[in-house]
């Protein structure tokens, strides 16, 4: 099975050119996220991909740092930031566990289409909580394949075996909510934009 980093590196250019499948749901997500952001916020986006979301939200915050496991994704994101002349966004090749990310230094951590790709989801959420300031917000949207047919999970497993898919955890909406709450967060908003993507806003308690 290919590593997730190799998979995303090899698919970065294709991913960057792919149109958003459900623009209405994406815009609804951005609308809800913006209601929780302020111009004084220092924000981290984990699994930032090619940087599109971070760049769209840059005008709503003080600073955004995007981190991604794929160096090719990060390279594309940096190019977009230069082209768009956005100077309050930085992109870093790495993971949420990198020591360069200091504990208690972010007002908001965002993770879109990210948690279901983590082999240690609980450890990842625990680390996100560590990175947040007291009272900070964790905003996520996660694909929950358990809400779909079981055959889809079998298909993805077979695709992983031949290198056509990265690691993917088959989750339900309840799985996501429970995992976030278990790590010491208070869930303050949920949504489904679109099925089976679970949107969650949670506060560090």
N, CA, C and O of each residue as an XYZ file, in Angstrom:
820
protein
N       0.844     -1.192      0.000
C       0.000      0.000      0.000
C       0.886      1.251      0.000
O       1.833      1.330      0.782
N       0.593      2.220     -0.859
C       1.372      3.446     -0.907
C       1.133      4.293      0.333
O       0.058      4.247      0.929
N       2.150      5.071      0.718
C       1.962      5.985      1.833
C       1.029      7.110      1.409
O       0.898      7.414      0.223
N       0.386      7.721      2.395
C      -0.514      8.834      2.092
C       0.241      9.996      1.451
O      -0.272     10.670      0.559
N       1.475     10.219      1.924
C       2.268     11.317      1.356
C       2.548     11.081     -0.117
O       2.405     11.997     -0.926
N       2.945      9.873     -0.476
C       3.200      9.554     -1.881
C       1.934      9.702     -2.718
O       1.970     10.223     -3.833
N       0.819      9.239     -2.166
C      -0.444      9.324     -2.905
C      -0.805     10.771     -3.223
O      -1.125     11.092     -4.367
N      -0.756     11.644     -2.221
C      -1.151     13.032     -2.441
C      -0.132     13.796     -3.273
O      -0.500     14.684     -4.041
N       1.144     13.459     -3.129
C       2.151     14.093     -3.986
C       1.894     13.790     -5.456
O       1.983     14.679     -6.303
N       1.579     12.552     -5.755
C       1.381     12.155     -7.147
C       0.060     12.660     -7.718
O      -0.107     12.727     -8.936
N      -0.873     13.014     -6.845
C      -2.185     13.477     -7.314
C      -2.390     14.979     -7.135
O      -3.490     15.477     -7.371
N      -1.353     15.709     -6.722
C      -1.504     17.129     -6.399
C      -1.982     17.952     -7.592
O      -2.919     18.740     -7.456
N      -1.361     17.785     -8.750
C      -1.733     18.583     -9.919
C      -3.167     18.287    -10.355
O      -3.921     19.201    -10.690
N      -3.535     17.021    -10.347
C      -4.901     16.638    -10.716
C      -5.898     17.205     -9.718
O      -6.954     17.709    -10.100
N      -5.554     17.118     -8.435
C      -6.427     17.635     -7.376
C      -6.639     19.134     -7.537
O      -7.752     19.636     -7.383
N      -5.552     19.845     -7.851
C      -5.634     21.304     -7.991
C      -6.548     21.721     -9.131
O      -7.166     22.784     -9.073
N      -6.642     20.899    -10.164
C      -7.458     21.225    -11.332
C      -8.903     20.752    -11.196
O      -9.760     21.134    -11.992
N      -9.174     19.921    -10.188
C     -10.521     19.355    -10.043
C     -11.496     20.395     -9.511
O     -11.205     21.057     -8.515
N     -12.652     20.550    -10.160
C     -13.646     21.512     -9.662
C     -14.309     21.005     -8.389
O     -14.383     19.798     -8.160
N     -14.788     21.921     -7.570
C     -15.529     21.539     -6.369
C     -16.837     20.885     -6.796
O     -17.583     21.443     -7.601
N     -17.116     19.697     -6.252
C     -18.261     18.913     -6.720
C     -19.595     19.521     -6.307
O     -20.569     19.446     -7.056
N     -19.647     20.120     -5.126
C     -20.900     20.702     -4.645
C     -20.598     22.107     -4.138
O     -20.307     22.304     -2.958
N     -20.671     23.078     -5.039
C     -20.307     24.451     -4.697
C     -21.238     25.033     -3.639
O     -20.793     25.790     -2.777
N     -22.501     24.695     -3.691
C     -23.452     25.227     -2.714
C     -23.076     24.784     -1.296
O     -23.124     25.582     -0.360
N     -22.703     23.513     -1.143
C     -22.308     22.999      0.169
C     -21.006     23.635      0.626
O     -20.840     23.942      1.806
N     -20.080     23.833     -0.308
C     -18.793     24.461      0.030
C     -19.008     25.895      0.499
O     -18.428     26.321      1.497
N     -19.841     26.634     -0.221
C     -20.124     28.019      0.167
C     -20.862     28.085      1.499
O     -20.633     29.000      2.290
N     -21.746     27.120      1.753
C     -22.441     27.067      3.048
C     -21.432     26.836      4.173
O     -21.534     27.443      5.239
N     -20.459     25.958      3.930
C     -19.418     25.708      4.924
C     -18.624     26.971      5.208
O     -18.405     27.319      6.369
N     -18.190     27.661      4.159
C     -17.433     28.898      4.340
C     -18.255     29.945      5.086
O     -17.732     30.671      5.931
N     -19.526     30.015      4.772
C     -20.422     30.970      5.445
C     -20.465     30.710      6.946
O     -20.370     31.641      7.746
N     -20.609     29.431      7.328
C     -20.669     29.091      8.751
C     -19.314     29.326      9.419
O     -19.258     29.815     10.548
N     -18.224     28.984      8.733
C     -16.891     29.183      9.313
C     -16.643     30.655      9.596
O     -16.140     31.010     10.662
N     -16.989     31.503      8.654
C     -16.730     32.942      8.799
C     -17.415     33.535     10.023
O     -16.920     34.507     10.593
N     -18.533     32.973     10.433
C     -19.234     33.521     11.604
C     -18.437     33.313     12.891
O     -18.704     33.970     13.898
N     -17.465     32.406     12.863
C     -16.668     32.121     14.050
C     -15.276     32.758     14.006
O     -14.503     32.611     14.952
N     -14.953     33.456     12.930
C     -13.629     34.047     12.778
C     -13.648     35.535     13.089
O     -14.667     36.207     12.931
N     -12.489     36.043     13.541
C     -12.356     37.481     13.772
C     -11.012     37.946     13.233
O     -10.113     37.140     12.992
N     -10.886     39.255     13.046
C      -9.687     39.825     12.438
C      -8.450     39.702     13.324
O      -7.337     39.956     12.863
N      -8.624     39.319     14.576
C      -7.490     39.147     15.487
C      -7.030     37.694     15.590
O      -6.083     37.402     16.321
N      -7.677     36.784     14.879
C      -7.421     35.355     15.035
C      -6.147     34.891     14.334
O      -5.846     35.289     13.209
N      -5.417     34.041     15.036
C      -4.310     33.286     14.463
C      -4.837     31.883     14.208
O      -5.196     31.169     15.145
N      -4.883     31.486     12.932
C      -5.600     30.276     12.524
C      -4.632     29.255     11.928
O      -3.680     29.616     11.235
N      -4.887     27.986     12.205
C      -4.156     26.879     11.593
C      -5.139     26.034     10.799
O      -6.198     25.662     11.302
N      -4.780     25.731      9.546
C      -5.546     24.751      8.788
C      -4.673     23.533      8.558
O      -3.628     23.625      7.914
N      -5.097     22.392      9.082
C      -4.363     21.148      8.894
C      -4.945     20.411      7.691
O      -6.161     20.395      7.495
N      -4.073     19.801      6.885
C      -4.533     19.190      5.651
C      -5.034     20.248      4.687
O      -6.115     20.115      4.114
N      -4.243     21.302      4.509
C      -4.699     22.465      3.725
C      -4.741     22.216      2.230
O      -5.309     23.021      1.492
N      -4.152     21.117      1.760
C      -4.172     20.828      0.330
C      -3.500     21.917     -0.484
O      -2.395     22.353     -0.159
N      -4.162     22.353     -1.534
C      -3.588     23.370     -2.407
C      -3.960     24.791     -1.980
O      -3.779     25.734     -2.750
N      -4.473     24.948     -0.774
C      -4.610     26.263     -0.167
C      -5.837     27.081     -0.499
O      -5.950     28.222     -0.050
N      -6.760     26.534     -1.271
C      -7.905     27.334     -1.725
C      -8.741     27.876     -0.577
O      -9.094     29.056     -0.574
N      -9.060     27.036      0.393
C      -9.911     27.469      1.502
C      -9.208     28.503      2.368
O      -9.809     29.509      2.744
N      -7.947     28.264      2.685
C      -7.194     29.219      3.497
C      -7.149     30.589      2.821
O      -7.292     31.612      3.489
N      -6.956     30.615      1.528
C      -6.869     31.887      0.811
C      -8.215     32.604      0.780
O      -8.262     33.833      0.836
N      -9.301     31.855      0.692
C     -10.629     32.468      0.703
C     -10.976     33.057      2.071
O     -11.742     34.017      2.159
N     -10.417     32.485      3.132
C     -10.728     32.947      4.492
C      -9.710     33.942      5.029
O      -9.889     34.478      6.123
N      -8.651     34.195      4.279
C      -7.561     35.044      4.760
C      -8.027     36.449      5.129
O      -7.504     37.048      6.068
N      -8.996     36.972      4.405
C      -9.475     38.319      4.671
C     -10.274     38.455      5.948
O     -10.600     39.566      6.366
N     -10.595     37.321      6.578
C     -11.405     37.336      7.800
C     -10.587     37.197      9.077
O     -11.141     37.257     10.175
N      -9.260     37.011      8.946
C      -8.429     36.729     10.114
C      -7.121     37.512     10.060
O      -6.803     38.163      9.065
N      -6.375     37.431     11.155
C      -5.058     38.082     11.198
C      -4.025     37.277     10.420
O      -3.280     37.831      9.612
N      -3.981     35.972     10.664
C      -2.964     35.115     10.051
C      -3.487     33.689      9.925
O      -4.151     33.188     10.833
N      -3.191     33.035      8.805
C      -3.496     31.616      8.633
C      -2.211     30.882      8.279
O      -1.458     31.306      7.402
N      -1.974     29.774      8.976
C      -0.904     28.854      8.623
C      -1.549     27.579      8.104
O      -2.369     26.970      8.792
N      -1.184     27.172      6.900
C      -1.680     25.928      6.339
C      -0.581     24.886      6.346
O       0.543     25.166      5.929
N      -0.888     23.696      6.812
C       0.092     22.617      6.838
C      -0.466     21.410      6.101
O      -1.642     21.076      6.241
N       0.390     20.752      5.309
C      -0.066     19.583      4.561
C       1.073     18.586      4.425
O       2.240     18.968      4.337
N       0.722     17.300      4.409
C       1.705     16.234      4.309
C       2.372     16.172      2.939
O       3.459     15.610      2.797
N       1.718     16.752      1.930
C       2.215     16.694      0.557
C       3.018     17.947      0.204
O       2.477     19.052      0.214
N       4.293     17.780     -0.103
C       5.111     18.926     -0.512
C       4.632     19.507     -1.831
O       4.746     20.712     -2.057
N       4.093     18.657     -2.709
C       3.590     19.162     -3.991
C       2.332     20.010     -3.801
O       2.154     21.022     -4.478
N       1.473     19.598     -2.891
C       0.286     20.401     -2.568
C       0.708     21.758     -2.015
O       0.169     22.793     -2.408
N       1.674     21.744     -1.103
C       2.141     22.981     -0.478
C       2.772     23.897     -1.526
O       2.585     25.113     -1.475
N       3.510     23.333     -2.467
C       4.105     24.139     -3.529
C       3.054     24.856     -4.364
O       3.219     26.024     -4.716
N       1.977     24.153     -4.675
C       0.880     24.770     -5.431
C       0.217     25.871     -4.604
O      -0.096     26.942     -5.124
N       0.005     25.604     -3.321
C      -0.613     26.597     -2.434
C       0.226     27.867     -2.348
O      -0.317     28.971     -2.388
N       1.532     27.722     -2.231
C       2.413     28.888     -2.171
C       2.336     29.694     -3.464
O       2.358     30.924     -3.441
N       2.245     28.991     -4.589
C       2.114     29.687     -5.862
C       0.823     30.479     -5.951
O       0.817     31.594     -6.471
N      -0.269     29.922     -5.452
C      -1.551     30.629     -5.439
C      -1.463     31.892     -4.583
O      -1.953     32.952     -4.973
N      -0.831     31.766     -3.411
C      -0.711     32.926     -2.515
C       0.084     34.047     -3.175
O      -0.271     35.220     -3.054
N       1.156     33.687     -3.873
C       1.938     34.698     -4.591
C       1.115     35.344     -5.692
O       1.101     36.567     -5.830
N       0.431     34.519     -6.473
C      -0.351     35.040     -7.596
C      -1.474     35.960     -7.132
O      -1.782     36.961     -7.779
N      -2.084     35.602     -5.994
C      -3.204     36.388     -5.468
C      -2.740     37.511     -4.544
O      -3.551     38.303     -4.064
N      -1.432     37.575     -4.301
C      -0.826     38.608     -3.453
C      -1.464     38.641     -2.059
O      -1.780     39.704     -1.526
N      -1.643     37.460     -1.495
C      -2.160     37.324     -0.131
C      -0.963     37.134      0.795
O      -0.239     36.145      0.681
N      -0.756     38.072      1.705
C       0.460     38.043      2.518
C       0.251     37.639      3.972
O       1.205     37.650      4.750
N      -0.969     37.282      4.358
C      -1.188     36.833      5.739
C      -1.472     35.338      5.821
O      -2.050     34.853      6.793
N      -1.053     34.615      4.777
C      -1.182     33.162      4.751
C       0.182     32.559      4.460
O       0.876     32.997      3.542
N       0.570     31.549      5.243
C       1.809     30.817      4.982
C       1.486     29.332      4.895
O       0.593     28.840      5.585
N       2.214     28.628      4.049
C       1.985     27.197      3.850
C       3.253     26.424      4.184
O       4.355     26.808      3.791
N       3.076     25.314      4.923
C       4.200     24.550      5.445
C       4.010     23.075      5.124
O       2.919     22.530      5.290
N       5.076     22.433      4.663
C       5.059     20.987      4.443
C       5.307     20.293      5.774
O       6.360     20.478      6.384
N       4.347     19.497      6.226
C       4.510     18.796      7.487
C       3.197     18.196      7.949
O       2.275     18.001      7.157
N       3.122     17.905      9.243
C       1.917     17.325      9.828
C       1.524     18.115     11.067
O       2.262     18.989     11.523
N       0.372     17.804     11.597
C      -0.127     18.475     12.790
C       0.776     18.223     13.999
O       0.723     18.964     14.980
N       1.592     17.191     13.930
C       2.458     16.835     15.062
C       3.822     17.517     15.011
O       4.644     17.307     15.904
N       4.078     18.319     13.998
C       5.377     18.977     13.880
C       5.659     19.874     15.083
O       4.778     20.592     15.558
N       6.901     19.822     15.567
C       7.287     20.612     16.723
C       7.315     22.102     16.469
O       7.330     22.888     17.415
N       7.323     22.511     15.198
C       7.302     23.940     14.880
C       5.957     24.574     15.203
O       5.854     25.795     15.319
N       4.923     23.746     15.348
C       3.604     24.238     15.751
C       3.548     24.230     17.273
O       3.589     23.172     17.902
N       3.454     25.415     17.854
C       3.564     25.538     19.306
C       2.215     25.347     20.007
O       1.185     25.841     19.548
N       2.243     24.639     21.098
C       1.031     24.407     21.885
C       0.442     25.725     22.362
O       1.165     26.646     22.742
N      -0.883     25.798     22.334
C      -1.582     26.972     22.842
C      -1.389     28.232     22.033
O      -1.531     29.329     22.573
N      -1.068     28.112     20.747
C      -0.747     29.305     19.960
C      -1.804     29.693     18.920
O      -1.642     30.695     18.224
N      -2.883     28.912     18.807
C      -3.885     29.201     17.781
C      -5.260     29.465     18.390
O      -5.680     28.804     19.340
N      -5.944     30.449     17.814
C      -7.318     30.741     18.232
C      -8.303     29.765     17.602
O      -9.318     29.415     18.204
N      -7.993     29.328     16.380
C      -8.857     28.419     15.626
C      -7.986     27.407     14.895
O      -6.964     27.768     14.312
N      -8.388     26.150     14.926
C      -7.792     25.130     14.066
C      -8.892     24.587     13.165
O      -9.962     24.206     13.641
N      -8.625     24.552     11.855
C      -9.593     24.065     10.877
C      -9.071     22.772     10.259
O      -7.871     22.622     10.030
N      -9.985     21.842      9.994
C      -9.623     20.567      9.362
C     -10.773     20.144      8.455
O     -11.800     19.659      8.931
N     -10.601     20.326      7.163
C     -11.655     20.005      6.199
C     -11.237     18.802      5.352
O     -10.158     18.788      4.760
N     -12.112     17.793      5.307
C     -11.817     16.548      4.577
C     -10.479     15.983      5.034
O      -9.618     15.650      4.220
N     -10.320     15.882      6.339
C      -9.026     15.545      6.939
C      -9.096     14.395      7.946
O      -8.300     13.459      7.860
N     -10.022     14.446      8.888
C     -10.011     13.485      9.991
C     -10.179     12.044      9.526
O      -9.578     11.142     10.109
N     -10.975     11.808      8.499
C     -11.183     10.435      8.030
C      -9.954      9.861      7.332
O      -9.911      8.669      7.027
N      -8.950     10.712      7.077
C      -7.711     10.266      6.442
C      -6.600      9.993      7.452
O      -5.475      9.674      7.067
N      -6.912     10.117      8.749
C      -5.906      9.954      9.806
C      -5.943      8.549     10.391
O      -6.998      8.071     10.809
N      -4.790      7.889     10.420
C      -4.724      6.548     10.983
C      -4.899      6.577     12.507
O      -5.373      5.605     13.095
N      -4.522      7.677     13.138
C      -4.731      7.855     14.582
C      -5.592      9.101     14.776
O      -5.088     10.168     15.126
N      -6.889      8.951     14.545
C      -7.776     10.103     14.610
C      -7.839     10.686     16.016
O      -7.827     11.906     16.176
N      -7.905      9.838     17.034
C      -7.988     10.341     18.405
C      -6.723     11.104     18.773
O      -6.797     12.161     19.399
N      -5.561     10.577     18.388
C      -4.320     11.278     18.664
C      -4.231     12.600     17.934
O      -3.686     13.573     18.455
N      -4.770     12.634     16.721
C      -4.773     13.869     15.937
C      -5.646     14.927     16.589
O      -5.245     16.087     16.688
N      -6.840     14.541     17.037
C      -7.744     15.493     17.693
C      -7.140     15.965     19.017
O      -7.272     17.134     19.378
N      -6.483     15.066     19.732
C      -5.823     15.433     20.987
C      -4.735     16.488     20.738
O      -4.599     17.447     21.497
N      -3.966     16.292     19.661
C      -2.921     17.251     19.301
C      -3.523     18.591     18.890
O      -2.974     19.640     19.228
N      -4.623     18.573     18.177
C      -5.303     19.811     17.788
C      -5.740     20.582     19.028
O      -5.583     21.801     19.091
N      -6.281     19.884     20.000
C      -6.683     20.545     21.247
C      -5.481     21.186     21.931
O      -5.579     22.285     22.476
N      -4.348     20.493     21.899
C      -3.119     21.008     22.511
C      -2.662     22.297     21.837
O      -2.137     23.189     22.503
N      -2.854     22.404     20.535
C      -2.406     23.571     19.776
C      -3.290     24.797     20.006
O      -2.861     25.926     19.765
N      -4.509     24.581     20.467
C      -5.448     25.682     20.661
C      -5.222     26.420     21.979
O      -4.797     25.836     22.976
N      -5.515     27.713     21.954
C      -5.550     28.495     23.174
C      -6.766     28.067     24.006
O      -7.689     27.462     23.461
N      -6.789     28.366     25.311
C      -7.995     28.086     26.100
C      -9.214     28.759     25.473
O      -9.183     29.948     25.154
N     -10.274     27.995     25.301
C     -11.477     28.531     24.675
C     -11.414     28.586     23.166
O     -12.350     29.071     22.531
N     -10.321     28.096     22.567
C     -10.170     28.118     21.115
C     -11.139     27.177     20.427
O     -11.722     26.296     21.059
N     -11.305     27.371     19.124
C     -12.286     26.607     18.358
C     -11.633     25.621     17.402
O     -10.625     25.923     16.764
N     -12.228     24.442     17.318
C     -11.862     23.431     16.331
C     -13.022     23.319     15.356
O     -14.126     22.929     15.738
N     -12.773     23.661     14.093
C     -13.813     23.633     13.059
C     -13.428     22.584     12.022
O     -12.361     22.660     11.413
N     -14.306     21.608     11.828
C     -13.972     20.506     10.922
C     -15.162     20.122     10.049
O     -16.323     20.362     10.383
N     -14.819     19.516      8.918
C     -15.833     18.855      8.082
C     -15.226     17.549      7.605
O     -14.141     17.529      7.024
N     -15.939     16.456      7.855
C     -15.373     15.128      7.669
C     -16.312     14.236      6.870
O     -17.508     14.169      7.156
N     -15.774     13.556      5.877
C     -16.557     12.589      5.107
C     -16.828     11.365      5.982
O     -15.905     10.781      6.549
N     -18.095     10.987      6.086
C     -18.499      9.858      6.929
C     -19.082      8.749      6.057
O     -20.286      8.708      5.805
N     -18.218      7.858      5.606
C     -18.625      6.846      4.629
C     -19.560      5.800      5.211
O     -20.256      5.114      4.462
N     -19.590      5.663      6.541
C     -20.504      4.686      7.147
C     -21.967      5.091      6.951
O     -22.872      4.267      7.079
N     -22.184      6.362      6.641
C     -23.551      6.817      6.371
C     -24.002      6.430      4.964
O     -25.166      6.606      4.604
N     -23.067      5.899      4.174
C     -23.380      5.430      2.820
C     -23.410      3.903      2.824
O     -23.397      3.284      3.888
N     -23.451      3.302      1.653
C     -23.487      1.849      1.559
C     -22.166      1.224      2.005
O     -21.106      1.817      1.802
N     -22.215      0.047      2.603
C     -21.015     -0.668      3.033
C     -20.130     -1.030      1.843
O     -18.913     -1.154      1.980
N     -20.746     -1.198      0.683
C     -19.978     -1.573     -0.502
C     -18.946     -0.508     -0.855
O     -17.893     -0.816     -1.413
N     -19.249      0.739     -0.528
C     -18.306      1.814     -0.817
C     -17.030      1.635     -0.002
O     -15.929      1.856     -0.506
N     -17.179      1.235      1.257
C     -16.017      0.988      2.089
C     -15.164     -0.152      1.552
O     -13.936     -0.087      1.594
N     -15.812     -1.194      1.049
C     -15.090     -2.326      0.462
C     -14.349     -1.882     -0.787
O     -13.202     -2.274     -1.000
N     -14.991     -1.069     -1.613
C     -14.356     -0.574     -2.835
C     -13.118      0.252     -2.520
O     -12.083      0.096     -3.169
N     -13.219      1.129     -1.528
C     -12.065      1.958     -1.148
C     -10.932      1.085     -0.623
O      -9.767      1.345     -0.923
N     -11.253      0.057      0.156
C     -10.226     -0.853      0.666
C      -9.467     -1.506     -0.480
O      -8.240     -1.597     -0.445
N     -10.189     -1.958     -1.489
C      -9.547     -2.592     -2.639
C      -8.692     -1.594     -3.412
O      -7.617     -1.942     -3.901
N      -9.166     -0.356     -3.524
C      -8.395      0.693     -4.208
C      -7.111      1.011     -3.445
O      -6.078      1.285     -4.055
N      -7.173      0.975     -2.128
C      -5.975      1.200     -1.315
C      -4.928      0.134     -1.592
O      -3.736      0.430     -1.673
N      -5.371     -1.088     -1.737
C      -4.452     -2.200     -1.946
C      -3.637     -2.049     -3.229
O      -2.497     -2.510     -3.302
N      -4.216     -1.408     -4.233
C      -3.516     -1.264     -5.512
C      -2.987      0.158     -5.715
O      -2.555      0.512     -6.812
N      -3.024      0.979     -4.646
C      -2.417      2.299     -4.707
C      -3.269      3.400     -5.291
O      -2.753      4.476     -5.597
N      -4.571      3.165     -5.458
C      -5.447      4.177     -6.045
C      -6.226      4.983     -5.011
O      -7.067      5.809     -5.365
N      -5.946      4.740     -3.736
C      -6.605      5.506     -2.672
C      -5.678      5.560     -1.467
O      -4.937      4.610     -1.218
N      -5.708      6.670     -0.708
C      -4.929      6.759      0.527
C      -5.659      6.030      1.651
O      -6.729      5.463      1.430
N      -5.090      6.042      2.851
C      -5.802      5.515      4.011
C      -7.092      6.302      4.203
O      -7.080      7.532      4.171
N      -8.208      5.594      4.403
C      -9.498      6.231      4.663
C     -10.200      5.451      5.767
O     -10.358      4.234      5.667
N     -10.620      6.148      6.818
C     -11.378      5.540      7.911
C     -12.864      5.651      7.594
O     -13.347      6.720      7.221
N     -13.590      4.536      7.745
C     -15.030      4.529      7.515
C     -15.730      4.949      8.798
O     -15.743      4.200      9.775
N     -16.313      6.145      8.800
C     -16.871      6.740     10.010
C     -18.354      7.050      9.844
O     -18.867      7.143      8.729
N     -19.026      7.207     10.973
C     -20.402      7.701     11.006
C     -20.403      9.103     11.598
O     -19.389      9.551     12.134
N     -21.530      9.797     11.504
C     -21.643     11.115     12.132
C     -21.393     11.014     13.636
O     -20.715     11.856     14.225
N     -21.950      9.974     14.240
C     -21.788      9.791     15.690
C     -20.328      9.534     16.050
O     -19.854      9.985     17.094
N     -19.614      8.808     15.184
C     -18.198      8.543     15.437
C     -17.413      9.852     15.547
O     -16.591     10.020     16.448
N     -17.676     10.775     14.622
C     -16.973     12.064     14.621
C     -17.327     12.867     15.870
O     -16.440     13.360     16.567
N     -18.601     12.995     16.146
C     -19.037     13.762     17.311
C     -18.440     13.192     18.603
O     -17.957     13.940     19.452
N     -18.478     11.870     18.741
C     -17.980     11.229     19.956
C     -16.468     11.404     20.089
O     -15.961     11.645     21.184
N     -15.749     11.282     18.968
C     -14.286     11.406     19.003
C     -13.860     12.806     19.427
O     -12.914     12.966     20.198
N     -14.554     13.811     18.925
C     -14.230     15.196     19.272
C     -14.570     15.482     20.735
O     -13.778     16.094     21.451
N     -15.739     15.042     21.172
C     -16.142     15.270     22.564
C     -15.217     14.535     23.535
O     -14.930     15.042     24.620
N     -14.758     13.362     23.157
C     -13.899     12.548     24.027
C     -12.585     13.247     24.351
O     -11.989     12.992     25.397
N     -12.129     14.130     23.460
C     -10.852     14.812     23.665
C     -10.994     16.157     24.372
O     -10.075     16.975     24.341
N     -12.121     16.383     24.997
C     -12.271     17.571     25.827
C     -12.802     18.788     25.110
O     -12.504     19.918     25.498
N     -13.585     18.572     24.068
C     -14.221     19.672     23.355
C     -15.717     19.711     23.662
O     -16.350     18.681     23.893
N     -16.253     20.909     23.659
C     -17.707     21.108     23.744
C     -18.218     21.416     22.342
O     -17.847     22.435     21.760
N     -19.057     20.558     21.799
C     -19.595     20.769     20.463
C     -20.668     21.845     20.523
O     -21.627     21.740     21.287
N     -20.495     22.894     19.698
C     -21.443     24.009     19.740
C     -22.245     24.166     18.452
O     -23.219     24.918     18.420
N     -21.847     23.464     17.388
C     -22.647     23.490     16.154
C     -22.300     22.267     15.313
O     -21.143     21.851     15.247
N     -23.323     21.696     14.670
C     -23.101     20.619     13.716
C     -23.960     20.864     12.478
O     -24.940     21.608     12.517
N     -23.573     20.225     11.391
C     -24.335     20.321     10.160
C     -23.895     19.229      9.207
O     -22.930     18.513      9.475
N     -24.603     19.099      8.096
C     -24.257     18.113      7.069
C     -24.296     18.833      5.727
O     -25.371     19.066      5.174
N     -23.125     19.185      5.204
C     -23.031     20.008      3.989
C     -22.019     19.422      3.013
O     -20.844     19.774      3.107
N     -22.394     18.564      2.097
C     -23.649     17.815      1.949
C     -23.470     16.425      2.551
O     -22.366     16.092      2.980
N     -24.515     15.605      2.597
C     -24.331     14.228      3.032
C     -23.296     13.539      2.132
O     -23.353     13.711      0.914
N     -22.358     12.768      2.685
C     -22.226     12.423      4.105
C     -21.104     13.194      4.796
O     -20.301     12.582      5.501
N     -21.019     14.508      4.622
C     -19.949     15.322      5.216
C     -20.453     15.985      6.504
O     -21.385     16.787      6.469
N     -19.843     15.651      7.619
C     -20.254     16.148      8.939
C     -19.462     17.399      9.301
O     -18.238     17.346      9.422
N     -20.144     18.510      9.473
C     -19.540     19.776      9.879
C     -19.696     19.906     11.386
O     -20.787     19.721     11.926
N     -18.582     20.231     12.069
C     -18.609     20.356     13.524
C     -17.789     21.568     13.953
O     -16.661     21.763     13.500
N     -18.370     22.371     14.826
C     -17.636     23.439     15.492
C     -17.586     23.084     16.965
O     -18.625     22.854     17.584
N     -16.378     23.035     17.538
C     -16.217     22.610     18.928
C     -15.267     23.556     19.655
O     -14.308     24.066     19.074
N     -15.549     23.777     20.926
C     -14.763     24.683     21.755
C     -13.898     23.916     22.734
O     -14.361     22.966     23.367
N     -12.638     24.325     22.864
C     -11.724     23.718     23.839
C     -12.165     24.115     25.245
O     -12.244     25.302     25.563
N     -12.446     23.136     26.073
C     -12.901     23.394     27.432
C     -11.788     23.145     28.427
O     -11.986     23.311     29.630
